[in-house]
């Protein structure tokens, strides 16, 4: 089961989660009984959460939208398999993660073939890295952020899809190791190692560009640190 | 004092260690390990600062509007999707492809007229060339219609694209099959164009049945940005040339044989 860090707190939170699960179960039953509109409740309730996961996995809004839609279509077609499982959110989450992995694998192959003039890839403008917020857009800060964005993009590109999935699910979505293992179709131990490897790779690549409290290094763009280690292709 | 390993520190930060108290005790006494943990934390915090584009409260409703027309009548079993009419169209295409391959294979392998026997791979390729050529032609028609569509004056607030949408949905299933086949046969160029076509068809299929002029313009701009019509035409022409070539070879061989027989 997916464990969201923010949802394991108070008793009130737990009650809210249980209430949503119960109403999800009712909506699933009604959908299976032929009430197609009951599925609408589930779509409206879980779309934003799925979009967040999909966007972080794909780094692209269009792909994320496609993943969300495809996840719900697959969930609807296979709803009988869901049956009495307790958590519809978890189930669709897993469907979306699996589809996102397939989509990214396919896309990486395409991107390798399709390089635009000037070396920029087609998705540059919509890439997640370009959306890193600038708290104080001074020229120095903008230069440093641009450098960091570039390095983050390079660092994430060095991860395999299973590493990226593990990292997104663990560190951005707060999923339990067991849930990551199910998506990666591996054991908990292997999933834990994958999470570790992803953090290790990102750390090697980004540490020289990041301050000690998560702030950006306030070096001018021209004084970027030396090449980080661990940027293997 | 033995320092903590990187894996232990990452596991500690994630709350994934059974030795939590022992590690906390070590960190309290060891400034080097504390500094190491801070460095790990700094990288992860920087990554956490990456925002996700906001989706408004009505996002779920929009997703529903996009998927609702594509849902089968009843939810449930995966196999039910194979009984949808549009699946039968795709299945029909595949069946035709298989039968054509079989017949072509028999003709070429048992031909008593002295034609050089074509390998199964060649036959498959020829059949694929014909089928994909036709598929691209049909796709081009749909995209051309959308590309040339114009709102009927400023008074028209909505444009009905339900007919194009239905055709795009039917083409999608075929497109997937041809793309997978091209990938399996190692034709990366064709697979890539078919993949791009699939995205455009998906865009159309996922749009509402009635769209605003602005939405139409967005679809047209996306098509233009991808240069999909141009790519389809180029690939279509290449396939046509291939088809002509494969037709010409047996004829040429046949006439040579006839000449040889005359002599």
HADDOCK unambig.tbl for C-alpha pairs under 7 A between the chains (distance, minus, plus):
assign (segid A and resid 31 and name CA) (segid B and resid 75 and name CA) 6.55 0.50 0.50
assign (segid A and resid 32 and name CA) (segid B and resid 75 and name CA) 5.72 0.50 0.50
assign (segid A and resid 32 and name CA) (segid B and resid 76 and name CA) 6.26 0.50 0.50
assign (segid A and resid 34 and name CA) (segid B and resid 74 and name CA) 5.80 0.50 0.50
assign (segid A and resid 40 and name CA) (segid B and resid 64 and name CA) 6.21 0.50 0.50
assign (segid A and resid 43 and name CA) (segid B and resid 60 and name CA) 5.80 0.50 0.50
assign (segid A and resid 43 and name CA) (segid B and resid 64 and name CA) 6.30 0.50 0.50
assign (segid A and resid 44 and name CA) (segid B and resid 60 and name CA) 3.72 0.50 0.50
assign (segid A and resid 44 and name CA) (segid B and resid 61 and name CA) 5.61 0.50 0.50
assign (segid A and resid 45 and name CA) (segid B and resid 60 and name CA) 6.62 0.50 0.50
assign (segid A and resid 47 and name CA) (segid B and resid 59 and name CA) 6.97 0.50 0.50
assign (segid A and resid 47 and name CA) (segid B and resid 60 and name CA) 5.11 0.50 0.50
assign (segid A and resid 48 and name CA) (segid B and resid 55 and name CA) 6.56 0.50 0.50
assign (segid A and resid 48 and name CA) (segid B and resid 59 and name CA) 6.86 0.50 0.50
assign (segid A and resid 48 and name CA) (segid B and resid 60 and name CA) 6.81 0.50 0.50
assign (segid A and resid 52 and name CA) (segid B and resid 52 and name CA) 6.47 0.50 0.50
assign (segid A and resid 69 and name CA) (segid B and resid 63 and name CA) 6.51 0.50 0.50
assign (segid A and resid 69 and name CA) (segid B and resid 67 and name CA) 6.38 0.50 0.50
assign (segid A and resid 73 and name CA) (segid B and resid 67 and name CA) 6.93 0.50 0.50
assign (segid A and resid 73 and name CA) (segid B and resid 71 and name CA) 6.66 0.50 0.50
assign (segid A and resid 76 and name CA) (segid B and resid 75 and name CA) 5.28 0.50 0.50
assign (segid A and resid 76 and name CA) (segid B and resid 76 and name CA) 6.53 0.50 0.50
assign (segid A and resid 77 and name CA) (segid B and resid 75 and name CA) 5.36 0.50 0.50
assign (segid A and resid 77 and name CA) (segid B and resid 76 and name CA) 5.27 0.50 0.50
assign (segid A and resid 77 and name CA) (segid B and resid 77 and name CA) 5.82 0.50 0.50
assign (segid A and resid 77 and name CA) (segid B and resid 78 and name CA) 5.18 0.50 0.50
assign (segid A and resid 78 and name CA) (segid B and resid 76 and name CA) 5.12 0.50 0.50
assign (segid A and resid 78 and name CA) (segid B and resid 77 and name CA) 5.12 0.50 0.50
assign (segid A and resid 78 and name CA) (segid B and resid 78 and name CA) 5.08 0.50 0.50
assign (segid A and resid 79 and name CA) (segid B and resid 75 and name CA) 6.15 0.50 0.50
assign (segid A and resid 79 and name CA) (segid B and resid 76 and name CA) 4.58 0.50 0.50
assign (segid A and resid 79 and name CA) (segid B and resid 77 and name CA) 6.76 0.50 0.50
assign (segid A and resid 80 and name CA) (segid B and resid 76 and name CA) 4.36 0.50 0.50
assign (segid A and resid 80 and name CA) (segid B and resid 77 and name CA) 5.67 0.50 0.50
assign (segid A and resid 110 and name CA) (segid B and resid 192 and name CA) 6.55 0.50 0.50
assign (segid A and resid 131 and name CA) (segid B and resid 50 and name CA) 6.88 0.50 0.50
assign (segid A and resid 131 and name CA) (segid B and resid 51 and name CA) 6.51 0.50 0.50
assign (segid A and resid 132 and name CA) (segid B and resid 49 and name CA) 6.82 0.50 0.50
assign (segid A and resid 132 and name CA) (segid B and resid 50 and name CA) 5.04 0.50 0.50
assign (segid A and resid 132 and name CA) (segid B and resid 51 and name CA) 6.24 0.50 0.50
assign (segid A and resid 172 and name CA) (segid B and resid 48 and name CA) 6.82 0.50 0.50
assign (segid A and resid 196 and name CA) (segid B and resid 7 and name CA) 6.53 0.50 0.50
assign (segid A and resid 203 and name CA) (segid B and resid 40 and name CA) 6.74 0.50 0.50
assign (segid A and resid 203 and name CA) (segid B and resid 43 and name CA) 6.11 0.50 0.50
assign (segid A and resid 206 and name CA) (segid B and resid 43 and name CA) 6.53 0.50 0.50
assign (segid A and resid 207 and name CA) (segid B and resid 43 and name CA) 6.04 0.50 0.50
assign (segid A and resid 210 and name CA) (segid B and resid 42 and name CA) 6.65 0.50 0.50
assign (segid A and resid 210 and name CA) (segid B and resid 43 and name CA) 6.29 0.50 0.50
assign (segid A and resid 211 and name CA) (segid B and resid 42 and name CA) 6.52 0.50 0.50
assign (segid A and resid 212 and name CA) (segid B and resid 38 and name CA) 6.18 0.50 0.50
assign (segid A and resid 212 and name CA) (segid B and resid 39 and name CA) 5.52 0.50 0.50
assign (segid A and resid 212 and name CA) (segid B and resid 42 and name CA) 5.26 0.50 0.50
assign (segid A and resid 213 and name CA) (segid B and resid 38 and name CA) 6.98 0.50 0.50
assign (segid A and resid 213 and name CA) (segid B and resid 42 and name CA) 5.01 0.50 0.50
assign (segid A and resid 214 and name CA) (segid B and resid 42 and name CA) 3.82 0.50 0.50
assign (segid A and resid 214 and name CA) (segid B and resid 43 and name CA) 6.15 0.50 0.50
assign (segid A and resid 214 and name CA) (segid B and resid 45 and name CA) 5.05 0.50 0.50
assign (segid A and resid 214 and name CA) (segid B and resid 46 and name CA) 4.96 0.50 0.50
assign (segid A and resid 215 and name CA) (segid B and resid 46 and name CA) 6.77 0.50 0.50
